[in-house]
Amino acid sequence: MGIVINQSLKNTITTYAGFGLGAVNVLFLYTNFISDQYYGLVAYILSASNIMMPLMAFGAHNTLVKFFTSFKTEHSANSFLTLMLFLPLVLTIPVGIVGYFAHDLIAAALSSKNEIVGAYLWYIFITAFAMAYFEVFYAWVKVQMKTVFGNFMKEVFHRVVAMVLLFMVYFEIIDVHGFLMGLVATYVLRSLLMMLFAFRQRLPVFRFDRLSNLSAIIKYAVLIIVAGSIATLILDVDKVMLNNYIAIEKVAYYSVAVFIATVIAVPQRAMHQILLPLTAQFLNAKDKVALEDLYKRSSLTLCITSGLIFLLIILNINQLYEIIPPEFGGGLLVVFLISAAKLYDNLLGNNNAILFNSDYYRMVIVFGVMLAVLAVLLNMVFIPLYGINGSAMATFISVFVYNTAKLLFVKRKFKMWPFTAETFKWGLLLALLLMVFYFWDFPFHPLANIVLKSVLISIVYLILILRLELSEDISSMLGKILRKNFKK
């Protein structure tokens, strides 16, 4: 776990920095510098782009990680990498042609509830294309076991530029239309910078020789399109479907609540970057002992780290909503439900990496298709009844069913379970702290209350984690940090 902890720690720091910048953007700048309507439009464009991204990438980013270590010669590896660079164009070009000739028809369909959406259809296509190639170039360095720069670009870069653009709107240097163009250009620039870094690590040598396992690679890539689309669909279909039922400014309110809850996903996102290639390596080497150890330790590490974030969000959420514009305060239930869903994601450890890199990835597609249909149907039922709260309910149920299915499938096929006795001790600790701190606050200004309460909760939580000796990895990491600071 040395390389995992080392790069995960660095990735966690940059991811938190990115989420910190995102929090400033989402909670204060977007809500004050542009109208609710245009903020809802931004959320819609990015969500639609995320849904399109797996299709545009043609699964090349996951395929690259799964198969790269299976090639034993430079010649075959270069042929494989050449294929991965050009594979996304197989679908990107046809999608672009369809978008060009059917632009008005598609725009009309998307603008049935909110007319503003139709004018920005090409923004979605360009952003999705840039996102797709960014993931390909990021996968290019992941297989070299170098994830830190890519994680910085993925989590921090676009948020810094968005912040600059928002201030440019505030000082009337650009208008909101210039902001939207600048945001799209940011994703394009991010992809180009990631390409330069990737090629610096390993310069491509273009070889167009036929690969002996080409059929298996293409089959996997096609199925990953479906799997990736399903995973993204479950996460972003709510914002896209909300556009068809409610005013677009309410999509902005929902997006703020979802962003708050999504902070819980930071540890998983940071650790996943290095867990993915390591899991593929253990599967290719058929090292089940190392794989099971990674499964259990990654789950426990993510439980503990995400559990603290879960506590800080849930125990401070009432105070947080007092310091942002009041119209955004209707998303309290959304925060609770999405937070619980994200916590469950973390409990699974490297479950996703095991499934996507194993021979059973086809069954994941079957589960995913059923659950994507479930997510859409639940949103169609709950949004008209409960608005943004209904969308959160649909997302929570879909994620819960999907994760449970994946958990049980790995248990059945690999005879591995991520949970240990320490996991259940952690669960009891989490429940206890929720009951103790939820109904208690300092009698100060909401911001001061959040800071003081967060410090107190963090100290109590970390002391109990250390005293209960729940995780050797967490205890070792905290010990090193404390010893280093104590020496200073």
MARSETI-67808 format. One record per residue (C-alpha): x, y, z. Coordinates in steps of 0.25 Angstrom, whole numbers, plus 5000, padded with zeros to 4 digits. Example, Ala and Ser with C-alpha at 12.3 -4.5 7.8 and 13.67 -1.06 7.14 Angstrom:
# MARSETI-67808
504949825031
505549965029
This chain:
# MARSETI-67808
500050005000
501250095000
501050154986
499550164989
499750235002
500750334996
500050374983
498750364990
499150465000
499650564989
498450544981
497550564993
498250694996
498050744982
496650694981
496250764994
496950884988
496050874976
494850854984
495150974993
495251054981
493950994975
493251024988
493651174987
493151174973
491851094975
491451154989
491851294987
492351334973
491351264964
490151304973
490551444973
491251484960
490351414950
488851394950
488151274955
487751244941
489151244935
489651164947
488651064944
489151064929
490551044934
490150924942
489350864931
490450884920
491450814929
490550704933
490150674919
491650674915
491950574926
490850484921
491450494907
492850474911
492950324911
492250314898
493250414892
494450344898
494050204893
494450144906
495950164902
496350224916
495850094923
496350004912
497750064913
497850034927
497349894927
498149844915
499449924916
500249834926
499849714917
500749754906
502149704908
502949764897
503149914893
502649884879
501349824883
501149934894
501350044884
500349984874
499349974886
499550124890
499450174876
498050104875
497650164888
498050304883
497150294870
496050204876
495150324881
495050384867
494250254863
493050314870
493350464872
493350484857
491950424854
491450494866
491950624861
491350604847
489950564853
490050684862
490350774851
489150734842
488150704853
488550824861
487150894861
486450764864
487250734876
487250874881
485750884880
485650754888
486550804899
485950934900
484450894902
484450944916
485651044916
485851114903
487251164907
487851024906
487651014891
488651124887
489851044894
489750914888
491150914882
491750954896
491350824901
491950744889
493250824890
493350804905
493050654904
494150634893
495150714902
494750634914
494850504907
496350524902
496750584915
496350444921
497150374910
498350454913
498150434928
498150284926
499350294918
500150344931
499350254940
499950134934
501350194937
500850204952
500950354951
499550414955
499850544963
499950644952
498750584945
497950594958
498350734959
497850764945
496550694947
496250754961
496850884962
497250954948
495850974943
495351024956
496451134957
496151174943
494651174945
494851264958
495651364949
494551364939
493551394949
494351514955
494451564940
492951554939
492851634953
493751744948
493051744935
494251704927
493451604920
491951574920
491251434923
491351394909
492851414909
492951334922
492251214916
493151224904
494351234913
493851114922
493851024909
495251074905
495751034919
495350894917
496050894903
497350954909
497350854920
497250744910
498450804902
499350824915
499050674919
499450624905
500750704907
501050644920
500650504916
501550504904
502650554912
502550434921
502450344909
502550394895
501650324885
502250234875
501250224864
501050074860
499850024852
500149874853
498949784856
498949734870
498749594873
497649624884
497049734876
495649664876
495649654892
496149804892
495049854884
493949774891
494449824904
494449974899
493049954894
492549904906
493250004914
492550114906
491250054912
491750034926
492450174927
491150234921
490350164931
491150204943
491250354938
489750344935
489350304949
490150424954
489750534945
488450494939
487750564951
488150704946
487850674932
486450624935
486150734944
486350824932
485150754926
484250774938
484550904946
485151044944
486651034941
486951124952
486451014962
487550924955
488551024961
487951004975
488050854973
489450864968
489950944980
489350834989
490050724981
491350794981
491350804996
491050654997
492050614986
493250664995
493050525002
493550464989
494850534990
495650414996
495150314987
495450404975
496850424980
497150284983
496450224971
497550284962
498550194967
497650074971
497250054956
498550024950
498949944963
497749864962
497949834947
499349794950
498949694961
497849634953
498749614941
499749544950
498649464956
499149504970
497849484978
498449504992
499049644988
497649674982
496849634994
497749715003
497649834994
496149824994
496049815009
497049925012
496550025002
495150005007
495550025022
496450145018
495250205010
494250185021
495050255031
495450375023
494150395016
493450375029
494050495035
493650575023
492250525024
492150565039
492650705036
491650725025
490450665032
490750725046
490950865040
489950875028
488950955036
489951065039
490551055025
489151085019
489051215027
490251275020
489851255006
488751324998
487351275005
486751234991
487851114991
487351065005
486350975000
487350864997
487550805011
486950675008
487750664995
489050685003
488650565013
488250475002
489450494993
490450495004
489950355009
490050304994
491450364993
491850295007
491350165001
492250184989
493450194998
493150075006
493349984993
494850024993
495449974979
494149894976
493949974963
495449954959
495249804961
494049794952
494449874941
495849804940
495349664941
494749564932
493349594938
493249734933
492049694924
491149664936
491449804941
490849854928
489549764930
489449824944
489749964939
488649964928
487649914938
487950024948
488150134938
486650104934
486350094949
486950234951
486250294939
484850234943
485050284958
485350424953
484150424944
483250384956
483950464967
484250594961
482850634957
482450594972
483550654980
484450744971
485950744974
485650654986
485050554978
486250554968
487150524981
486250414985
486350344971
487850364971
488050304985
487150184982
487950164969
489250174975
488950084987
488349974978
489549984968
490649974979
489949864986
489849784973
491349804970
491749774985
491049644984
491549604970
492949624975
492649534987
492149424979
493149424968
494449454975
494049404989
494449544994
493849635004
494349775007
493749785021
494449745034
494149755048
494849895048
493849935038
492649905047
493349975059
493550095050
492050095046
491650095061
492650215064
492050295052
490550275058
491050315072
491650445067
490450475059
489550465071
490450535080
490750655071
489550675062
488650755071
489750835078
490450965073
491251075078
490451205080
491251285071
491251335056
490951225047
492351225040
493051235054
492151115059
492551035046
494051055049
493951025064
493050905063
493850845051
495150855059
494450785071
493850675063
495150645056
495950635068
494950545075
494850455063
496350445060
496650415075
495550305075
496050245062
497550245067
497050185081
496250075074
497350045065
496350025053
497350045042
498850015042
499050105029
498350225035
499050205049
500350205042
500050325033
499550405045
500750365053
501750415043
501050545042
500950565057
502450525059
502850625047
502050735053
502550705067
504050715063
503850845057
